[in-house]
Amino acid sequence: MPDKILFISYDGMTDPLGQSQVLPYLCGLSDASTEIHLLSFEKPERYSSGRALIADICRAAGIVWHPHVYTKNPPLLSTLKDIRTMRNTIARLHKEHGFSILHCRSYIAMQAAFSFREKGIRILFDMRGFWADERVDGKLWSLSNPLYRMVYGYFKKQEKKWIEASDAVVSLTHAAASYMLGSFNLSLQRVHVIPCCTDETLFVPQAGERQAPFVLLYSGSLGTWYLLKEMLEFFVQLRVFYPGALFKILTLEPASYIYEVSDALGIERSALLIKAVKRSDMAREMAGADAGIFFLKQAFSKMASSPVKQGEIMAMGIPVFCNEGVGDSSYILNTYHSGVLVKTYTDEAYREALHTFRNTVFEPEAIRSGALAYFSLAEGIRRYRAVYDSLLG
């Protein structure tokens, strides 16, 4: 009989994140010896258009998918409702299937699942990051609001309990793992570092159309954490070094959101190429870029961040400009000679980084080799398998 594992995610599989950072792992982990069940919460508008695709992927991999509806409003109360639904569903599914491991992706899943440890089920806390601190650092929760202050305090207490009592903890970065080992009653054997991995079979270097004398690339969301204004200011300085340069932005965000910022900086719209791209087409659209870029806000919670785009850009053999203080990004960049660090958000710092870039030879093959060494999806699957084996053993 195969071991049965329930993977619990408050993120939807019809979301881009689910397709890039959940399903590829689970497809690799599902085999004759491991029966994977997947409980996810899907946004209605994305579920209606994407459920057939996800169902086909799960069916082909032998994954049993249990989708539920994600509710957004009212704030907090809707989350409490979803947690109750999640907990009741876990109880029902465990009664039917008898799981050996509950693999909990982040804090909401843990809130629903942790009590099942009393039933003898192993709990894997795949924490991703310091979720409560991310809400505060990202200004989604204001600690001046008594309600949010209470919720924050509650989750920080839960965080300590979950880290210290779970059967295994997965961190995205060595920086966060080191912090936890020094701050909690957590043994080295129970913490595992698995970064956000990149599908090296999808992100493969290829010939790209030459669209400008220099193409700067950004890919992915432009939400709470990414510093759009600062990246556009960097692009202004880049055009001094490379006149006629193009900033190619591959995102699902509306172009109007980007133009609102770029117009204020005096960047002509013809210098920006903004495209919404399916995941399957990303490598083709990224090909031909001279450098990638990502700037994230620096905060306590960001020590646990592993930007997906860093691995994807490196897998394409493209060097990247990034800022300091975000997870293991600086270490990765320096170790694999895969780009240039930008020290501060000033024109002088931007020019310094561009001068360094211009006088440095980057080897695409070496950059891709670094991605395969650090971000390989195959290696990520191997590490998750080792965690499963340790819990099952």
C-alpha positions in Angstrom: 0.0 0.0 0.0 1.3 3.5 -0.8 1.9 6.0 1.9 -0.8 8.7 1.8 0.1 12.4 2.1 -2.2 15.3 2.2 -0.7 18.6 0.9 -2.7 21.6 2.2 -2.5 25.0 0.5 -4.5 28.1 1.0 -3.1 29.3 -2.4 -5.0 28.1 -5.4 -3.6 25.8 -8.1 -5.2 27.9 -10.7 -3.1 30.8 -9.5 0.3 31.3 -11.2 2.0 30.5 -7.9 0.3 27.2 -7.6 1.4 26.2 -11.1 5.0 27.2 -10.5 5.6 26.4 -6.9 3.3 23.6 -5.9 2.3 21.4 -8.7 5.8 20.7 -10.2 6.9 19.4 -6.8 3.9 17.3 -6.2 4.0 15.8 -9.7 7.6 14.7 -9.0 6.7 13.3 -5.6 3.6 11.3 -6.7 4.5 7.7 -7.6 3.6 4.1 -6.9 4.8 4.4 -3.3 3.3 7.8 -2.5 -0.3 8.8 -3.0 -0.6 12.5 -3.0 -3.8 14.3 -2.1 -4.0 18.1 -2.7 -6.4 20.4 -0.8 -6.4 23.9 -2.2 -8.5 27.0 -2.0 -9.3 28.5 -5.4 -10.3 32.0 -6.4 -13.7 31.7 -8.2 -12.7 33.7 -11.3 -9.5 31.8 -11.9 -11.0 28.4 -11.0 -13.7 28.7 -13.7 -11.2 29.3 -16.4 -8.3 27.1 -15.1 -9.8 24.1 -13.4 -9.7 21.9 -16.5 -6.0 22.4 -17.0 -5.2 21.7 -13.3 -7.5 18.7 -13.2 -5.6 17.3 -16.3 -2.2 17.9 -14.7 -3.3 16.2 -11.4 -4.9 13.3 -13.2 -1.8 12.6 -15.3 0.4 12.7 -12.2 -1.9 10.5 -10.1 -2.6 13.4 -7.7 -6.1 13.5 -6.1 -7.2 17.1 -6.1 -9.7 18.5 -3.6 -10.4 22.1 -4.6 -12.5 24.4 -2.4 -13.6 28.0 -2.8 -11.4 30.8 -1.4 -13.4 33.6 0.2 -12.0 37.2 0.4 -14.6 39.3 2.2 -15.1 40.4 4.9 -11.4 40.5 5.9 -10.3 38.1 8.8 -13.8 36.7 9.1 -13.6 35.2 5.6 -10.2 33.6 6.6 -11.7 32.2 9.8 -14.5 30.7 7.7 -12.0 29.1 5.3 -9.9 27.7 8.2 -13.0 26.0 9.5 -13.8 24.6 6.1 -10.2 23.4 5.8 -10.1 21.7 9.2 -13.4 19.9 8.5 -12.2 18.8 5.1 -9.0 17.5 6.6 -11.0 15.5 9.2 -13.3 14.0 6.5 -10.5 13.2 4.1 -8.3 11.6 6.8 -11.2 9.4 7.9 -11.6 8.2 4.3 -7.9 7.8 3.4 -5.8 7.7 6.6 -2.9 10.0 5.9 0.6 9.5 7.3 1.7 13.1 6.7 0.0 16.5 6.6 2.2 18.7 4.5 1.1 22.3 5.4 2.0 25.1 3.1 2.4 28.2 5.3 0.5 29.4 8.3 -3.2 29.2 7.4 -2.8 25.5 6.5 -0.9 24.9 9.8 -3.7 26.7 11.8 -6.2 24.2 10.3 -4.0 21.1 10.5 -1.7 21.2 13.6 -4.2 19.7 16.0 -4.3 16.5 13.9 -0.8 15.7 15.3 -2.6 14.5 18.4 -4.0 11.7 16.1 -0.5 10.5 15.4 -0.2 12.1 12.0 3.2 13.6 11.1 3.1 17.4 10.6 5.4 19.0 8.0 5.5 22.8 8.5 6.5 24.1 5.1 6.6 27.7 6.5 7.7 29.6 3.3 8.4 32.7 5.4 7.5 34.6 8.6 3.9 35.1 7.5 2.6 37.4 10.3 5.7 39.6 10.0 5.2 39.8 6.2 1.6 41.1 6.8 3.0 43.8 9.0 6.1 44.6 7.0 4.0 44.8 3.8 1.6 47.2 5.6 -1.3 44.8 5.2 -1.7 44.7 9.0 -1.3 47.9 11.0 -0.2 47.2 14.6 -1.8 50.5 15.6 -5.1 48.7 14.9 -6.0 46.7 18.1 -7.6 43.9 16.1 -4.6 43.4 13.8 -2.2 43.7 16.8 -4.1 40.9 18.5 -4.1 38.7 15.4 -0.4 39.4 14.9 0.4 38.4 18.6 -1.7 35.3 18.2 0.1 34.1 15.1 3.6 34.8 16.6 2.7 32.6 19.5 1.4 29.9 17.1 4.6 30.3 15.0 6.8 29.4 18.0 4.6 26.4 18.9 4.6 25.1 15.3 8.3 25.5 14.8 9.2 23.8 18.0 6.6 21.0 17.9 6.2 20.1 14.2 7.9 16.9 13.0 9.8 18.8 10.3 10.2 22.4 9.2 11.0 23.6 5.7 12.6 27.0 5.3 13.2 28.7 1.9 16.5 30.2 3.0 19.6 29.5 5.0 19.3 32.9 6.5 15.8 32.1 8.0 16.9 28.6 9.1 19.9 30.1 11.0 17.6 32.6 12.7 15.2 29.9 13.8 18.0 27.6 15.1 19.2 30.5 17.3 15.8 31.7 18.4 13.7 28.6 18.9 14.0 25.1 20.4 14.6 23.5 17.1 17.1 20.8 16.3 19.3 20.9 13.2 17.8 17.5 12.1 14.3 18.9 12.0 14.9 22.0 9.8 15.4 21.6 6.0 16.3 24.3 3.5 14.5 24.0 0.1 14.5 27.3 -2.0 11.8 28.1 -4.5 12.9 25.9 -7.3 12.9 26.5 -11.1 11.8 24.0 -13.7 15.1 23.7 -15.6 13.3 21.9 -18.4 11.0 24.9 -19.0 13.5 27.7 -18.5 16.1 26.8 -21.2 18.3 29.4 -23.0 17.3 29.9 -26.6 17.7 32.4 -29.4 15.6 35.5 -28.9 14.6 38.3 -31.2 16.8 41.4 -30.8 14.4 44.1 -29.9 16.7 46.9 -28.8 20.4 47.7 -28.2 19.9 46.5 -24.6 16.9 44.7 -23.0 16.3 44.9 -19.3 13.9 42.2 -18.1 11.4 41.9 -15.2 9.1 38.9 -14.8 6.3 38.2 -12.4 4.0 40.0 -10.1 4.4 43.6 -9.0 2.5 43.5 -5.8 3.2 44.4 -2.2 7.0 43.7 -2.1 8.5 44.7 -5.4 9.8 48.2 -5.8 8.5 49.3 -9.2 9.4 53.0 -8.9 13.0 52.2 -7.9 13.4 49.7 -10.8 12.1 52.3 -13.2 14.5 54.9 -11.8 17.3 52.3 -12.3 16.1 52.0 -15.9 16.4 55.7 -16.4 20.1 55.5 -15.5 20.6 52.4 -17.6 19.5 54.3 -20.7 22.3 56.7 -20.0 24.8 53.8 -20.4 22.7 52.1 -23.1 20.8 54.7 -25.2 17.7 53.2 -26.8 17.4 50.4 -24.1 14.0 48.6 -23.7 12.5 47.6 -20.4 10.5 44.3 -21.0 8.1 43.6 -18.2 6.3 40.3 -18.2 3.5 40.5 -15.8 -0.2 40.0 -15.3 -0.5 43.4 -13.7 -2.4 46.0 -15.8 -0.1 48.2 -17.9 -1.9 51.3 -16.6 -0.4 50.6 -13.1 3.1 50.7 -14.6 2.5 53.7 -16.8 1.2 55.7 -13.9 4.7 55.4 -12.3 6.8 55.6 -15.5 4.9 58.6 -16.8 5.8 60.5 -13.6 9.4 59.7 -14.2 9.4 61.0 -17.7 9.9 57.6 -19.4 8.4 57.4 -22.8 6.0 54.5 -23.1 7.7 53.3 -26.3 10.7 52.4 -24.0 8.5 49.8 -22.1 7.2 46.5 -23.4 4.6 45.2 -21.1 3.1 41.7 -21.8 0.9 39.2 -20.0 2.5 35.9 -20.7 1.5 32.3 -20.0 3.9 30.2 -18.0 4.5 27.9 -20.9 5.7 30.9 -23.0 7.9 32.6 -20.4 11.2 31.2 -21.6 10.6 32.3 -25.2 9.7 35.8 -24.1 12.7 36.1 -21.7 15.1 35.0 -24.3 17.3 37.8 -25.7 17.3 39.9 -22.6 20.7 41.3 -21.6 20.0 41.5 -17.9 17.2 40.9 -15.4 16.2 43.0 -12.4 14.3 42.7 -9.1 14.3 45.0 -6.2 12.3 44.0 -3.0 11.5 46.0 0.1 14.0 45.2 2.9 12.4 44.0 6.2 12.8 41.4 8.9 10.5 39.0 7.1 12.5 39.2 3.9 15.3 37.1 5.4 13.0 34.1 4.6 12.2 35.1 1.0 13.4 33.1 -2.0 12.5 35.1 -5.2 11.3 32.7 -7.8 12.4 35.0 -10.6 16.1 34.8 -9.5 16.2 31.1 -10.3 14.2 31.5 -13.6 16.4 34.3 -14.9 19.6 32.5 -13.9 18.3 29.3 -15.6 18.0 31.4 -18.8 21.7 32.3 -18.5 20.9 36.0 -17.9 22.7 38.1 -15.3 20.6 40.0 -12.8 20.6 43.3 -10.9 19.1 42.9 -7.4 19.2 44.6 -4.0 20.8 43.4 -0.8 19.0 42.1 2.3 16.6 39.6 0.7 17.0 35.9 1.8 20.0 34.2 0.3 19.9 36.3 -2.9 23.2 38.1 -2.3 25.0 34.9 -1.4 23.7 33.2 -4.6 24.6 36.1 -6.8 28.2 36.3 -5.4 28.7 32.5 -5.3 27.6 31.9 -8.9 28.9 35.2 -10.4 25.4 35.8 -11.7 24.9 39.5 -11.6 25.4 42.8 -9.7 24.2 43.9 -6.3 22.7 47.4 -6.1 23.5 48.8 -2.7 21.0 51.7 -2.3 18.2 53.3 -4.2 20.1 56.3 -5.5 21.2 57.4 -9.0 24.9 57.2 -7.8 24.4 53.6 -6.7 22.6 52.7 -9.9 25.5 54.2 -12.0 28.0 52.3 -9.9 26.2 49.0 -10.4 25.9 49.7 -14.2 29.6 50.6 -14.4 30.4 47.2 -12.7 28.1 45.4 -15.1 29.6 47.0 -18.1 33.1 46.0 -17.1 32.3 42.5 -16.1 32.1 39.4 -18.4 29.2 37.2 -17.5 29.2 33.6 -18.8 25.6 32.4 -19.7 26.6 28.8 -19.3 28.1 29.4 -15.8 25.0 31.3 -14.7 22.7 28.5 -15.8 25.0 26.0 -14.1 24.5 28.0 -10.9 20.8 27.8 -11.3 20.9 24.1 -11.8 23.1 23.7 -8.7 20.9 25.9 -6.4 17.4 26.1 -7.8 17.0 22.8 -9.7 13.4 21.5 -9.5 14.8 17.9 -9.6 17.0 18.7 -6.5 14.0 20.3 -4.7 11.9 17.2 -5.3 14.8 15.0 -4.1 15.0 17.1 -0.9 11.3 16.9 -0.2 11.4 13.1 -0.8 14.2 12.9 1.8 12.0 14.8 4.3 9.1 12.5 3.6 11.3 9.4 4.0 12.6 10.7 7.3 9.0 11.2 8.6 7.7 7.9 7.3 10.8 6.0 8.5 
